[in-house]
Amino acid sequence: MREESAIPFAFKVISLLSLAILLVPVFIVVLAGLNSGDYLTFPPEGLSLRWIQAFLTSPVFLSAYGVSFMIALVSTLISTVIGTMAAIYLTRSQSRVSSILRGFFMLPIVLPGVVLGLALYVFYVTTGIGLARTMLGLIIGHVIVTCPFVIATVTAALVGFDRSLEEAARSLGASPFTAFRLVTLKIIGPAISAGTIFAFIVSFGQFEVTLFLSTPNLQTLPIAMYVSMRYQFEPTAAAAGIFAIALVIVSTVLTSRLVNLKRTFGG
């Protein structure tokens, strides 16, 4: 029998073009952040670390970076717990309500971020529950946005899960919780980690929802970059983008060292 042919050349070309389209904007941001000129331009007038230093000494950008990191960390932890529980229920429930709930949980991905942010702000204000323009209200908004990514990745891992492994652990005397913790959780652990990565990245770079729920004293990094580009248009915003890109790369690399992402995605 003839062996299956390798990946077609056309697919390789399309993949390389897609990768270039994704990486070119990142490359432009990095060069713009290293620009030696006084304004945000491309190509840069020269290479310099002056705007990197300006970012590291800027109380506005450093504070915004810390706020973004803290909100992303807290919302990711909450989304991981809620998303994992929701994914387990959606994949194992036999009721008709589960299909409705699955579509409901995925709505934040379908809805535009502007619509979701405005809806949350109107809900906070009209109900008078005291969450408008607060840290807690902002975290709730980020959890709503990031939770579907955890649900999607964990659900993908649970679809092909063999529940007889849990039943075997139960037959050996393990309690339902112990069987879930020692068997199921270890098997779907890489998928949970992958969902956590997605949730953190989405939360850290979230702009639309944050635009409606943040305050001048509660600015995240995307909001601070937007304000800087709108009123000053200096390369400090691009330098901040370099550190945001670096954080995403570091978090992905560290997590891939802790869990086998290739196995998670079927590689």
C-alpha positions as CSV (number, residue, x, y, z in Angstrom):
1,M,0.0,0.0,0.0
2,R,1.1,3.5,-0.8
3,E,1.9,5.7,2.1
4,E,-0.2,8.8,2.6
5,S,1.4,11.9,1.1
6,A,2.7,14.6,3.3
7,I,1.0,17.9,4.0
8,P,0.3,19.6,0.6
9,F,2.6,22.5,-0.3
10,A,-0.4,24.8,-0.7
11,F,-1.3,24.2,2.9
12,K,2.2,25.0,4.0
13,V,2.2,28.3,2.1
14,I,-1.2,29.3,3.6
15,S,0.0,28.4,7.1
16,L,3.2,30.5,6.6
17,L,1.2,33.4,5.3
18,S,-1.2,33.2,8.2
19,L,1.6,33.1,10.7
20,A,3.2,36.1,9.0
21,I,-0.1,38.1,9.2
22,L,-0.2,37.3,13.0
23,L,3.4,38.1,13.7
24,V,4.0,41.2,11.6
25,P,1.9,43.5,13.9
26,V,3.8,42.1,16.9
27,F,7.1,42.8,15.1
28,I,6.0,46.4,14.3
29,V,5.0,47.0,17.9
30,V,8.4,45.9,19.2
31,L,10.3,48.1,16.7
32,A,8.0,51.1,17.5
33,G,8.7,50.6,21.2
34,L,12.5,50.7,20.5
35,N,12.2,53.8,18.4
36,S,14.6,56.6,19.2
37,G,12.3,59.3,17.9
38,D,9.9,61.4,19.9
39,Y,6.7,60.1,18.3
40,L,5.2,56.7,17.5
41,T,6.2,56.1,14.0
42,F,7.1,53.1,11.8
43,P,9.7,52.5,10.4
44,P,11.6,53.8,13.5
45,E,14.0,56.6,13.2
46,G,16.5,54.6,15.1
47,L,16.8,52.0,17.8
48,S,17.0,53.1,21.5
49,L,15.9,52.0,24.9
50,R,14.7,55.4,26.0
51,W,11.0,54.5,25.8
52,I,11.6,51.2,27.6
53,Q,13.2,53.3,30.4
54,A,10.2,55.7,30.2
55,F,7.8,52.8,30.7
56,L,9.8,51.4,33.7
57,T,9.8,54.9,35.4
58,S,6.2,55.8,34.5
59,P,3.9,55.5,37.5
60,V,0.8,55.4,35.2
61,F,2.0,52.5,33.0
62,L,3.5,50.5,35.9
63,S,0.4,50.9,37.9
64,A,-1.8,49.9,35.0
65,Y,0.5,46.9,34.3
66,G,0.1,45.8,37.9
67,V,-3.7,46.3,37.8
68,S,-4.0,44.2,34.6
69,F,-1.9,41.4,36.0
70,M,-3.8,41.3,39.3
71,I,-7.2,41.3,37.6
72,A,-6.1,38.7,35.0
73,L,-4.7,36.5,37.8
74,V,-7.9,36.7,40.0
75,S,-10.3,36.3,37.1
76,T,-8.4,33.4,35.7
77,L,-8.4,31.5,38.9
78,I,-12.2,32.1,39.3
79,S,-12.8,31.2,35.6
80,T,-10.8,28.0,35.9
81,V,-12.8,26.7,38.8
82,I,-16.2,27.8,37.4
83,G,-15.4,26.8,33.8
84,T,-14.1,23.3,34.9
85,M,-17.2,22.6,37.0
86,A,-19.5,23.9,34.1
87,A,-17.7,21.7,31.6
88,I,-18.1,18.6,33.7
89,Y,-21.8,19.3,34.1
90,L,-22.4,20.0,30.5
91,T,-20.6,16.9,29.3
92,R,-22.2,14.5,31.8
93,S,-25.7,15.8,32.2
94,Q,-28.4,14.1,30.2
95,S,-31.1,16.8,30.6
96,R,-32.3,19.1,27.9
97,V,-31.3,22.1,29.9
98,S,-27.6,21.4,29.4
99,S,-27.7,22.2,25.7
100,I,-29.4,25.5,26.5
101,L,-26.8,26.3,29.2
102,R,-24.0,25.4,26.8
103,G,-25.2,28.1,24.4
104,F,-25.7,30.5,27.3
105,F,-22.1,30.0,28.6
106,M,-20.7,30.7,25.1
107,L,-22.6,33.9,24.5
108,P,-19.7,36.2,25.7
109,I,-17.6,34.9,22.8
110,V,-20.4,35.6,20.3
111,L,-21.5,39.0,21.6
112,P,-19.3,42.0,20.7
113,G,-17.3,43.2,23.7
114,V,-18.8,46.7,23.4
115,V,-22.3,45.3,23.8
116,L,-21.3,43.1,26.8
117,G,-19.4,46.0,28.5
118,L,-22.3,48.4,28.0
119,A,-24.8,45.8,29.2
120,L,-22.8,45.1,32.4
121,Y,-22.4,48.8,33.1
122,V,-26.2,49.5,32.6
123,F,-27.0,46.5,34.8
124,Y,-24.7,47.7,37.6
125,V,-26.1,51.2,37.5
126,T,-29.8,50.4,37.2
127,T,-29.8,47.7,39.9
128,G,-27.8,49.9,42.4
129,I,-25.8,46.9,43.7
130,G,-22.7,49.1,44.0
131,L,-20.5,47.3,41.4
132,A,-20.3,50.1,38.9
133,R,-16.8,51.4,38.5
134,T,-15.4,49.1,41.1
135,M,-12.6,46.4,41.1
136,L,-15.1,43.7,42.0
137,G,-17.4,44.7,39.1
138,L,-14.5,44.7,36.7
139,I,-13.4,41.2,37.8
140,I,-16.9,39.9,37.3
141,G,-16.8,41.3,33.8
142,H,-13.5,39.6,33.1
143,V,-14.7,36.3,34.5
144,I,-17.8,36.4,32.2
145,V,-15.5,37.0,29.2
146,T,-12.8,34.4,30.1
147,C,-14.9,31.6,31.4
148,P,-16.1,30.3,28.0
149,F,-12.5,29.6,27.0
150,V,-12.0,27.3,30.0
151,I,-15.3,25.6,29.3
152,A,-14.4,25.0,25.6
153,T,-11.0,23.5,26.3
154,V,-12.1,21.3,29.2
155,T,-15.2,20.1,27.4
156,A,-13.0,19.0,24.4
157,A,-11.0,16.9,26.8
158,L,-14.0,15.4,28.5
159,V,-15.8,14.4,25.3
160,G,-13.5,11.4,24.7
161,F,-13.0,10.7,28.4
162,D,-13.5,7.0,29.4
163,R,-15.6,7.1,32.5
164,S,-14.8,3.4,33.2
165,L,-11.6,4.6,34.6
166,E,-13.5,6.4,37.4
167,E,-15.7,3.3,37.8
168,A,-12.6,1.2,38.2
169,A,-11.3,3.5,41.0
170,R,-14.7,3.4,42.6
171,S,-14.7,-0.4,42.6
172,L,-11.4,-0.3,44.4
173,G,-12.9,1.6,47.3
174,A,-12.3,5.2,46.3
175,S,-15.0,7.8,47.0
176,P,-16.5,9.8,44.1
177,F,-14.4,12.8,45.0
178,T,-11.2,10.8,45.4
179,A,-11.8,9.1,42.1
180,F,-12.4,12.4,40.4
181,R,-9.3,14.0,42.0
182,L,-6.9,11.1,41.4
183,V,-8.2,10.0,38.0
184,T,-10.3,12.5,36.1
185,L,-8.5,15.6,37.2
186,K,-5.1,14.3,36.3
187,I,-6.2,13.2,32.9
188,I,-7.9,16.5,32.0
189,G,-5.3,18.6,33.8
190,P,-3.4,19.6,30.6
191,A,-6.7,20.9,29.1
192,I,-7.5,22.8,32.3
193,S,-4.0,24.4,32.1
194,A,-4.5,25.3,28.4
195,G,-7.8,26.9,29.3
196,T,-6.1,28.8,32.1
197,I,-3.5,30.2,29.6
198,F,-6.3,31.4,27.2
199,A,-8.2,32.9,30.1
200,F,-5.2,34.8,31.4
201,I,-4.2,36.1,28.0
202,V,-7.8,37.2,27.1
203,S,-8.2,38.9,30.5
204,F,-4.9,40.7,30.4
205,G,-5.6,42.2,27.0
206,Q,-9.3,42.8,27.5
207,F,-10.3,46.3,26.3
208,E,-14.0,46.7,25.5
209,V,-15.5,45.5,28.7
210,T,-12.8,47.3,30.7
211,L,-13.5,50.5,28.9
212,F,-17.0,50.7,30.4
213,L,-16.2,49.4,33.9
214,S,-12.8,51.0,34.7
215,T,-12.2,54.4,36.4
216,P,-9.4,56.9,36.0
217,N,-7.9,55.4,39.3
218,L,-8.5,51.9,38.1
219,Q,-6.8,51.8,34.7
220,T,-5.6,48.5,33.1
221,L,-2.7,48.4,30.7
222,P,-4.9,48.4,27.5
223,I,-6.8,51.5,28.7
224,A,-3.6,53.3,29.7
225,M,-2.1,52.5,26.2
226,Y,-5.3,53.8,24.6
227,V,-5.2,57.0,26.5
228,S,-1.6,57.5,25.7
229,M,-2.0,57.0,22.0
230,R,-5.1,59.2,21.9
231,Y,-3.6,62.2,23.6
232,Q,0.2,61.9,23.5
233,F,1.1,59.5,20.7
234,E,4.5,58.7,22.1
235,P,6.3,55.4,21.9
236,T,5.8,54.6,25.6
237,A,2.6,52.8,24.7
238,A,4.5,50.6,22.3
239,A,7.1,49.9,24.9
240,A,4.3,48.9,27.2
241,G,3.1,46.6,24.5
242,I,6.6,44.9,24.4
243,F,6.2,44.0,28.1
244,A,2.7,42.7,27.5
245,I,3.9,40.5,24.7
246,A,6.8,39.3,26.9
247,L,4.4,38.4,29.7
248,V,2.2,36.3,27.3
249,I,5.3,34.5,25.9
250,V,6.7,33.8,29.3
251,S,3.4,32.5,30.7
252,T,3.0,30.2,27.6
253,V,6.5,28.8,27.8
254,L,6.4,28.2,31.5
255,T,3.1,26.4,31.3
256,S,4.3,24.3,28.3
257,R,7.2,23.3,30.6
258,L,4.8,22.2,33.3
259,V,2.3,20.5,31.1
260,N,2.7,18.9,27.7
261,L,0.7,21.3,25.5
262,K,1.5,19.1,22.4
263,R,-0.3,16.2,24.0
264,T,-3.1,18.5,25.1
265,F,-3.8,19.7,21.5
266,G,-3.2,16.2,20.0
267,G,0.3,16.8,18.8
